[in-house]
Amino acid sequence: MRKIDRFHLWKSDFSYYMSQIGNPSPPKDSHDPNIKEMVELSENNTTLFEAFWRRLDHHRQELLFPSMVACSMSSRPVPLLALVRLTFDPVSCPNYILEDIVYFLDRYSEVVGSPKSSHKRNDAIKVADFLARHAPFRYVQLSQTSLRHIVLRNSLDKAWGYYQKSAKLGQHWSHNTLLHLASRLAKSSGHKVQAMQVFSHMKTLEGFDINSPEAASVCTSLLSIPKEGPQPDGLAEPDNLFRFLLDLGFNPNLISWSALMHNFCKRGHLDTGWKVFDMLCQQGFQPDAQALSILMNSAKIEHDVQSARNILRMAIASKNWSAGLINNFLATLYTAAESQVRIGRRQRKSNNAWRPMVQLYSKFFQLAPLQKLTLFPLENILASRDAVWGRDTELTNLAASVRPVRDSELMQPDNNTLILMFTAHMRSIQNPIALRRYYRLFQRLQQVRNPLVMAMLRKHGTRLHDCFVQAFMQFEATVPFALEIVFRMLRRGRQTLKDESQRWKYQPPSAHTWTILMNGFKNHKNATDAARTLDLMIRVGGAQPTAATWNVLLGAYARQGRLRAAVEIVSCREAAGFASGERTVESFRFFSERQRNRMIELLDAQRKKLAAAAAVRSFDERQPTEGKLSTSEQHERILDLLKMVLPAREIAEVTGEARHVEGFTDLQHAKLVIWRMQRRWAQLAESRPKRRSMNWKHANVLRLQRQAAALRGL
């Protein structure tokens, strides 16, 4: 039979086998029993089959190979991968059959893929990778559909490696397939340089237009950076990326300019973001609300009031409002109020952003959703815009000058808006009794599965609970309630570990939750309870301390002048891979110059020990450690720290050596520790002298008199 006849016969059979992919039990075939036996042998006894196959001459192999492939395609599961690995030879294996094998396996994984056959889902990728390593130059030309699926289903490193190998073998990649590859690479912080190499290759291809909608979208992804993960550096920095794209002839649109601006702002270069914004305007583009929102978010993070004022003025002039822009400005008001530095700073601020935030909120959002989270009519705040004297700032005055939209244009607030407003409201409450009332409201809404509260819990996890923990930690009398919330989160989080559907509703305390609790103890000048919280966080909560956690603990012991404890804390912090920042250095101001010099000497000695231990582990494990200790070694260092700052009796309980805690689970031990802390704080609150109750009616009269006097002075 001529080769062309064998080709047409194979294509006819292949069309039939493709039509039977979705059939779990294909009809009985008429394959030769000897062929079936050979296919089964290739799957069950590879050594024996390989010895048999190598004894055949090339002509016999060429005649048997199509029949064996056809028999494999009619089997379930499909044993094609082993067959290709054992029989591949360019002389006896026609290239068109190899190409169809990859296409068949790719389609088979889409249609028949299931959890039970998940190990078969990568067979197409494995066969393609095998051919890329063993096939001669330009022998196999896979379909663009198969290439696209290899790119999408593989990991980024493997997809990039396959592209390099196949390109060297002469595999043709179309513009569309290359754009799929470049798009995946461009969205990863660690693969933007590889995406640039793909673009460099595409520039040499005839008919490629970098300004087409598809290519421009990939360019925008290249200029963007993901929310999570490290920021790209070197050739992947935004200025290098932008220069590279301009050299390719790219004409950026508004979305691309915004992505570049966000890239710079995310790195903390707000001044460069403003330069990009100016270039955007010079190119004739009208900045939209998204561009203004990017700048406002960066101004909020950098505490740049001047930039926030300029952005808001542009938004007022152009009437370019969006939910994201307003949320960022609301957050700017909140951050500006929270970041105010006062002499003798207390646990809470006398100034808060709740009132101006509500007034700005009411100009763009519907009040009804926020009203469900409050215990008083919000109209009271809107009706008394000038009730607070001497609290105005440049930002609050600018927010007051914003004109409201029409009632028909009021937007529905999203979860981000509501959680921000609720956080600001909790920070504004100055009465422990009111806080308890709000927590009872939250519990009631959670019990009846209020849709609004359920959506906020699903979206923001522990953040709602964190609001109450932070609020209760403001007052000595309500510290036991904060501890109760954290223990309830621990207990319910353990109960829902096996129930995936309920885990979002009852999440265990996050590292941020524990840090808030520790920060409250630090502000109450109780470093020992902060250390107890660190122990519970690691041993019971299973959370790892963050840089902020270590800074809080360092500040707590630095205030007490505990030099040795501060050295151990900084050492533990560096052992976890956190470099010292401004907050770390700020804690050193509590020590005298002589103590700081002594601290530097002790830290240098600790660093030498850390470097030596890391070097030994790196040698033993034959891999670099980057100066970090292992998790178990870090826990040992933390235990040494706890032994230094906690009483010996509690250390015995922590290590399980105390007889009265024998058989205790971690949760039972947490209950014991938290109960002791609650009792101590309750006794402390009771020992404080009671303040006389205030005559609120008389206080209101005095307030009105002061306002009238101020008006007369104007």
Secondary structure by P-SEA (a helix, b strand, c coil): ccaaaaaaaaaaaaaaaaaaccccccccccccaaaaaaaaaaaccaaaaaaaaaaccaaaaaaaaaaaaaaaaaccccaaaaaaaaccccccccaaaaaaaaaaaaaaaaaccccccccccaaaaaaaaaaaaccccccccccaaaaaaaaaaccaaaaaaaaaaaaaacccccaaaaaaaaaaaaaccccaaaaaaaaaaaaaccccccccaaaaaaaaaaaccccccccccccccaaaaaaaaaaacccccaaaaaaaaaaaaaacaaaaaaaaaaaaaaacccccaaaaaaaaaaaaaaccaaaaaaaaaaaaaaccccaaaaaaaaaaaaaaaaacccccccccccccaaaaaaaaaaacccaaaaaaaccccaaaaaaccccccccccaaaaaaaaccccccccbbbbcaaaaaaaaaaaaaacccaaaaaaaaaaaaaaaaaccaaaaaaaaaccaaaaaaaaaaaaccccaaaaaaaaaaaaaaaaaaaccccccccccccccaaaaaaaaaaaaaaccaaaaaaaaaaacccccccccaaaaaaaaaaaaaacaaaaaaaaaaaaaaacccccaaaaaacccccaaaaaaaaaaaaaaaaaaaaaaaaaaaaacccccccccaaaaaaaaaaaaaacccaaaaaaaaccccccccccaaaaaaaaaaaaaaaaaaaaaacccccccaaaaaaaaaaaaaaaaaaac
